[in-house]
Amino acid sequence: MSLKLRENCDYAVVVPTSMGVRLTPTEGQPVHSSDTFFMHATSAESNVISVASYLGLPTKVLTAFVKGSPVSRFIKDNLAGRHIAFEGPERDQGGPWGYRHQINIADCGYGSRGPRVHNDRAGEVGRTLSVDDFDLDRLFGEEGVQIVHLSGLIAALSPETGTFCLELARAAKKHGTRIAFDLNYRATFWKDREKPLHEIFSEIAGLADILVGNEEDFQLCLGLEGPEAGGSGIAAKINGFKGMINKVKETYPNASVYGTTLREVVSTNRHLWGAIMSYGDDWHVVEPREIEILDRIGGGDGFVGGLLYGILRGWEPENWIQFGWASGALATTFLTDYGQPADEDQIWAIWKGNARVQR
């Protein structure tokens, strides 16, 4: 089986996303007892492509901005600093009660105290994303894209973004661009919208070449029955995922890569981190290994970003999951929820367990 990519493209990876800002208390403190916060630009999808962008591959986000907003300017400057191109409409704010960029308020947790996340998405400009805002024939046809990465978070954000992601997948398929889809189920996004979202997710999954999700994602997003329970612990999780994927393959045979991460939380700052991937008839498993955590948010995005980077580089499949695992581990060592790799060697050193000083 071959996952051959288009050649001579302007972009390695393109993602639709709703950009916002994250506010994090300093010194690992909880939100309610803090008066000093660190702010950075964020979105799950831009987190994913940061792996490729920092390592020199051309990437782009498709998003919407609030016209004249200082937060919008902050986000654009951040994306430029991450070497990520951007495209999207400028919406008039419409007054103080109009559009804004999403606000994610989250602490890192510490020790026995787990992190807490509060999403404030009222008036979110990214919910307005529409296929009418972009020239998809230019993007996929004239400029060219090797992989378009879609996340269930943006696909379920609003009826408009769901349709937008579906049209992106259709256009990508038409032009020979590979499609990656991370299901990312969120119950609050799906409430009272199960039927239309199931239809959208099912069509995108049917077009996808790369599917990422845990057992719950596949069951709740795609309506598949889970495998029979086989005990507890990591071994059971691995066997359960294999059973789930075998069922997914029967319903969505177009995909050739299926993956997920494995996480066991010992404490906020110490996790067992693993991964599993199916490519064709082969399984590739990274048995969970202990990693130290500064901020866990973004680790899963880092895994997907590293996995896609390995595919883009044309490596052997076993290296895709190794680099993905290490990219996810790297992301958890940053205060930003995206990893900022200096080079490939830095990520491979994490995989090898080499934390020695590099001089």
GUVO-336528 format. One record per atom (N, C-alpha, C): x, y, z. Coordinates in pm, whole numbers, plus 50000, padded with zeros to 5 digits. Atoms other than C-alpha are relative to their C-alpha. Example, Ala and Ser with C-alpha at 12.3 -4.5 7.8 and 13.67 -1.06 7.14 Angstrom:
500894988150000/512304955050780/500905012050000/499184988149994/513674989450714/499235010950073/
This chain:
500854988050000/500005000050000/500885012450000/499194988050012/501315034549909/499155012350034/500664987449969/500395068650049/500735011049922/499274990850087/501825087749754/499385013950006/500454986249990/501595125549781/500215007449869/499804991350116/501215152049513/501365006650007/498724993150008/504405168649397/499805014249947/499994986250051/505255204849310/498815008250052/501074992449936/502755219549557/500565012050076/499584988349922/502955253849720/499954997250150/500175002449856/501835239650055/500084985150032/499945013849951/502685207950245/498714996550074/501235002349923/499745211150487/499205012950010/500944988849983/496695233850496/498934995650099/501055003349903/494165235250781/498985011350007/501014990049961/490845253050837/500005000950152/499934998749854/490745267351187/499335012850046/500494988049935/489295292751427/501055004350102/498934995649912/492175311751583/499465007950119/500364992549881/491965325651933/501215002050088/498904998249905/494035332752241/499754991350122/500075007549877/494805312152547/500635008250112/499494993149881/495275327852891/500354989550105/499515010049905/497365307253133/500645006750120/499354994349882/498245316453494/501484996250004/498585002949986/501945318253570/500264990850119/499525008249888/503865294853802/499104988150031/500815011849979/501415266153754/498805001850091/501104997249906/498705283353960/498634998449931/501365000750056/494915278353913/499485013949964/500524987350050/492885305253739/499415008650111/500754992049903/490745315754034/500875006950103/499144993749900/493725324654252/501145007849936/498904993550074/495835342453986/499625014049955/500214986750057/496265378253875/501005003249890/499024998150106/499085373553623/499874988349902/500255010350100/498525354753296/500935001649880/499245000550123/500545344352992/499014998149885/500925001150112/498725349652660/500744995749874/499445003650131/499445331852335/498884996349904/500975003550104/497645325752006/499894984949991/500185014549997/496145291451972/498844995449913/501105008050054/493945266451792/500554986049983/499525013850010/494125228651778/500644997349864/499525003050135/494635228451402/501335006849969/498704993450021/497435254251397/501084993550087/499055007749920/499055234251679/500584988449918/499575011650079/499195204451442/501065003949899/499084996950109/500935222151156/501255007450047/498794993549950/503455239551382/501224990849990/498875009250014/505605208051369/500645001849864/499484998550136/505945210950992/500525014049975/499584986250030/506185248950989/501355003350063/498714997449935/509045250451241/501134992149937/498975008350064/510865223251048/500145003149851/499684994850132/510745242750725/499054996749887/500955003050106/507725229650533/498955011249989/500984989250017/505245254850384/498604995750045/501315003149943/501925255250573/499115012349993/500954988850007/498785276250576/498764997150081/501295001249934/495695282550789/498985007949922/501164993150057/492305291850646/499125003750117/500714995649880/490515312650906/499285013149973/500664987050010/488545344550972/500535009050111/499474990449904/489655376151149/498985011050029/500814988349966/487955404951327/500745012449951/499364988450061/488735436151127/500335010750103/499564989249911/490765462051318/500254995950142/499815004549862/491055440651631/501474998550034/498615002149959/494345442151824/500304985250025/499815014449980/493815405351909/500244993349865/499785005150135/493555397951537/501435002649956/498624996650035/496865416051483/500984991350077/499165008749916/498405396351771/500084986049940/500055013450058/497305363651609/500784999549869/499294999850128/498605373251264/501515000750021/498564999049972/501995383051407/500544986950053/499575012849946/502145350251598/500134989649889/499935009650110/501365329551288/501215002649912/498834996650081/504005348251092/501284995650069/498835004449925/506505341051370/500184985050002/499945014750007/505655304251344/500184995149856/499765003350142/506275305350966/498764993849936/501265005350053/502595297950896/499305011149920/500764990650081/500865315650607/498534999650043/501414999749964/497255326250657/499185007149892/500934994350097/494255335150445/498614999650061/501375000149949/490735345350534/499395013750002/500714987350003/488105372550543/500195008150128/499994990749886/488135402950771/498555003850027/501384996749966/484755405650944/499945012850084/500234988449913/483545438751084/499524995250136/500355004449865/483245435551459/498505001450026/501434998049978/479735449751458/499695005750137/500224993949869/480165468651784/500514991250113/499445007249885/481195457852135/499404986250023/500655012949978/478715428752135/500024991349874/499915007450126/479725415951791/501024988850004/499045010950014/482445392551671/501255002150085/498704999849934/485615383551857/500684986649975/499275012750008/488275356651860/499784992350131/500255008449883/487735327352097/501055002350109/499104998849885/489265328852446/500024986750073/499825012649929/490645297352606/500735003250130/499414997049869/491325301052980/500344986850066/499605013449953/493335271753112/501275000750084/498775001249922/495795264453389/500684986849966/499205011950031/498515237953363/499824988950103/500045009849892/497735220453691/501374998250061/498695002949938/500455208353922/499844988250096/499995011249907/501195175454098/498684992650002/501275007149984/497975160754232/498805008149952/501094991550049/495905190254104/500015000349848/500095000650145/494765184553748/499695013549937/500314987450068/494485212553490/498515001649975/501394997050032/491155229553425/499965009549881/500124992150122/490025244553096/498605006049992/501294993350020/487285270253038/500045006849863/500084994150133/486295279152680/498945010949997/500924988750013/484705313052616/499915003249850/500074999550146/483485311752254/498815008149948/501134991950045/480545335852242/500475010049895/499654990450104/480615356751924/501224996249920/498755004450065/483485335951784/499965002049849/500004996950142/484375348951438/500264987749914/499695012050076/485685315051329/498784991549969/501225007650026/482155300851345/499355004149868/500614994950124/481335321151031/500714994949875/499245004550116/483845303650803/499104993449897/500855004950108/482275296250467/500854996949878/499305003350124/483355280350141/500035012049906/500054988250086/482375313349977/501165009750027/498894991149964/485345330050152/501304996449930/498745004950055/487955310149959/499824994749858/499985005450136/488855300649603/500674986250007/499455013349980/489275263149644/500674994549875/499345004450123/490135257149278/501405005949990/498664994049998/493025281649312/500884993050102/499215005949893/494155266849642/500474985949966/499655014050024/494035230149547/500474997449857/499665002450139/494345233049170/501265007149955/498874992150049/496755261449088/501184999750097/498914999749902/498775264049411/500424985950041/499705013849964/498555227849521/500244998050147/499875003649859/498325211749864/500264985150008/499735014349986/499845178449965/499034993250097/500935005549901/497705172450278/499135011350053/500894991149927/494635190550408/499624992750128/500315006249871/494155183750779/498735006350056/501284995649945/490625185950920/499854994550141/500235004049862/489695184651287/498515000150029/501395000349959/486365174951438/499605012250081/500314987949923/486625206051655/499485011049909/500454989650091/486305229451359/498804995249919/501125005250077/483925206351170/498695000950078/501204999649917/481495206951464/499735013750061/500104987049935/481935243451557/498695007149969/501254993750041/478905255751361/499524993249873/500475005550128/476695245251068/500845004849883/499194994550109/478775268350848/501364993249991/498675006150005/482135253550948/499924985249963/500165014050040/480795218150910/499914998749850/500125000050146/479765225450551/501335003749936/498714995750053/483095243150493/501004988449999/499075011349994/485125212950608/499634989249898/500455010050098/483025189850392/500375004349859/499634995150133/483575211750085/501504999749978/498545001150011/487305212950158/500404985749968/499675014050025/487425175050170/499644996049857/500405003250137/485515172249842/500955006149899/499084993450093/487765197649669/501384993450004/498715006749987/490895180749805/500004986949924/500115012950069/489725147049675/500045001949849/500064997050143/489005162049334/501395002849943/498704995850050/492545175549304/501154990850041/498965009649965/494415145549447/500775003350126/499384996749872/495275161349784/499584989550104/500335009649894/495475136850074/499265007050113/500854994449895/492985142050356/500294993050133/499845005149863/493775137950726/498855005250084/501174996349920/490865138050971/500184995050142/499945003249858/491215139251351/498605002450056/501424999149966/487695131951481/499705009450117/500094990249891/488105150651813/498575002750047/501384998649952/484625144551956/499955008850125/500294992049882/483325170852200/498495000150022/501435001449973/479955164252362/499255013349994/500684987149998/479145201252407/499775005449859/500174995550138/479605207452032/498894992249930/500935009050068/477375178151938/498585000550056/501315000249934/474455184652174/498925005449906/501164996750083/471155185351977/500355001549852/499594999150142/473105183151647/500544986549951/499405013050029/473885145951638/499804995449855/500295005350133/472185137351307/500785007349890/499254993350108/473635164751079/501524998550015/498565001649983/477095161651235/500444985949965/499665013850037/477085123851198/500104998649849/499975000850145/476315128050828/501265006749944/498804992950046/479125153450779/501264992150032/498815007449957/481675133550978/500144986949921/499945012650074/480765101350798/500505002149858/499534997550137/481285116750454/501485003649998/498574996449995/484605132450551/500854987650028/499275012249967/485745099450706/500094990849879/499995008350119/484795081850384/500965004949894/499054994250095/487045105450187/501425000050053/498694998349935/489935105750437/500984989049966/498895009450019/493295089250379/500654996650134/499395001549869/494425093550741/498935003250104/501024998149898/492025089151034/500634998850138/499465000049864/492945097851393/498845001250098/501044999249898/490765091851697/500104988550096/500035011049905/490255071052006/498704992049982/501195008450014/487565044452056/498725008250012/501194991849980/485065070052184/499725008549877/500184991850119/485665092551881/499334992049889/500555008050109/484965064551633/498564995850029/501365004349965/481875053251822/499015011649995/500954989149988/480285087151890/499925008649875/500034992050122/481275105151569/499454992249881/500335008050118/480755076651323/498914989750026/501105008949969/478125056051506/500354985349994/499575013950005/480185024051512/499934993750138/499985007049873/479854997851783/501434997450042/498665002449949/482874994552005/500294985250014/499635014049980/484814962152054/499564995250138/500365005549871/483954939052338/501085003350103/499054996549894/485534948752669/500954988450025/499005010649981/488754929952730/500915002650116/499164997449883/489974940853070/500425014550006/499544986349980/491704972153194/501495000949975/498584998050019/495124987453149/500355002949855/499524996150132/497254997352851/499834988949898/500125011250094/497264962552693/498574998949949/501415000750040/493454962652691/499665011549906/500254988550087/493444997552537/500544997449859/499415003150130/495744985852257/499144990049925/500845010150064/493644955152186/498645005749962/501284993750029/490474975852205/500075008949877/499854991350117/491795000951953/500144991749873/499855008650118/492824973151716/498644994549957/501335005050032/489334958451739/499125010749939/500784988950053/487784992451679/500395003149857/499524996650134/489954999451375/499584989549899/500435010450093/489124966051219/498555002249958/501384996950035/485464976551235/499935012549912/499994987850080/486255011151097/500404996949856/499525003450134/488114995950802/498904994249913/501085006150077/485024976750699/499045010749947/500954989550038/482925008450685/500655011249920/499284989250068/485575033250568/501304994649942/498825006750056/487955013650345/500965009249925/499134991150076/489395044250170/501275003550076/498844995949921/491715053350458/501064989050003/498915009649991/495115036950478/500795001450129/499304997849873/496395051750808/498975003250108/500864997549884/494615050351145/500935001150121/499104998549885/496205062951466/499325005950121/500464993849876/495675073251826/501155000250099/499024999849892/497665081852136/499474991950118/500335007349877/497695062352462/500585007950117/499534991949888/497905081652786/499494994450132/500375003749864/497915071253150/500585010650092/499574988949916/498055099753402/500404994950137/499505003549867/500225092253703/499815012050092/500274987249934/500165128753815/499985010449889/500074989650102/499735161853636/501315001249924/498694997850063/503455163253566/500734987149963/499385012650038/504105126453499/498964991049935/500925008350076/502355106253231/500724988149939/499535010750087/502795073153055/499415003049863/500414994950132/502655082552685/500364989749894/499785009950104/502245058352398/499185003549876/500744997750123/500745055552050/499844986949925/500235011850082/499345030351806/499525004549863/500354996250137/498985031851428/499854987549915/500205010550099/497635009251158/500285005949862/499754996050139/498985012250804/499904987649914/500225012250076/497644987150557/499644988650094/500245011649913/497784953350727/500934999750120/498994999949895/500564963350967/499605009150116/500194992049880/500334975951324/501345004950050/498794994249941/502924999251474/499635005650137/500374996449863/502825003551852/501205005750073/499014994549906/504805026052084/499464997350139/500435003049863/504435010752429/500175012450087/499934987949917/503705038252685/501295001050080/498784996949927/506835054152830/499775012450085/500194988749909/507115078653117/500605012749942/499504986950041/507435115253022/499635010250108/500264989149907/507605146853232/499195010849929/500944990750061/504855172453168/500125013950060/500124986149956/505035210353187/498575004749980/501384996450031/501645215753018/499494989749899/500435011350083/499735186252873/499215004249877/500874995950111/497465206452642/500825001649872/499314999350129/498525202252279/500834987849969/499205011950025/500285168852318/499434991649887/500625007850107/497765150952097/500165006649864/499794992850125/498035178151833/501444998349952/498615002150036/501805174451843/500224986349939/499895013550056/501435137051780/499544999949855/500534999950137/499285142951470/500955007849909/499074992050080/501675170051349/501264992349964/498805007950027/504685147051382/499724988549906/500415010850088/502835118451215/499915005049856/500134994450135/501945140350916/501355004249944/498674996050047/505495153650899/500774988049947/499325012050045/506875118450871/499464995349865/500595003750128/504425110950590/500475009349890/499564990150098/505355143150411/501464998049960/498585002250028/509035134250436/500254986749927/499855012650072/508415100250279/500774989450077/499295009849918/509825080450573/499254986750002/500655013049979/509065044350655/498915001650107/501124998449906/505745040050844/500384999150147/499645001049859/507425029351170/500605013050052/499454987149960/509185063151172/498935010750015/501094990349987/505895081951129/499525000550145/500575000449864/504575070451466/501065003450104/498924996549907/507955073751639/500165015250007/499834985550004/508295109851525/498755006950057/501234994549945/504635116351612/499994999350152/499945001649855/505085102251963/500935010550062/499024990749945/508195123552021/499585014549982/500494986450020/506575154951873/498935003550103/500994997849896/503675150852115/500655002150135/499264998549874/506095146452404/500685013650006/499354986850006/507975177752291/499015011150033/501004989449979/504775198652288/499685001850147/500354999049857/504135190652655/501115006350084/498914993349928/507455207052749/499985015149979/500104985750029/506345241352622/498815006150074/501134992849942/504135267652787/498965003149894/500974999350109/502545272852446/499454986049979/500555013450021/500245244352350/500354994649862/499435005550122/502215238352032/501514998850019/498565001849993/505725224752005/500725009249903/499184991450085/508465246351859/501364993349980/498745007450015/511135221551745/501085008449933/498874993050061/514555235851670/500424993249870/499645007850117/515255207951422/499524985650022/500435013949988/514485171351355/500774992750109/499165006949901/517385160251575/499475001750141/500544997749866/515745175951880/498864990350030/501115009249981/512665154451830/500494985650006/499485013749997/514625122751753/500744997250130/499335001949870/516635128452073/498984996350107/501055003649905/513365127052267/499604985449980/500365013850028/512465094452095/501064990450058/498915008549954/515885080052188/500225000950151/499834998449857/515565091852547/501285007350037/498754992849976/518595114352517/499705014450039/500254986549951/518115145252735/501285006950044/498734993849964/521785153552764/500165013949934/499714986950057/523115188552698/500604998349862/499424999950135/523805194852330/500865012449986/499074988750012/526875216452282/500575000849860/
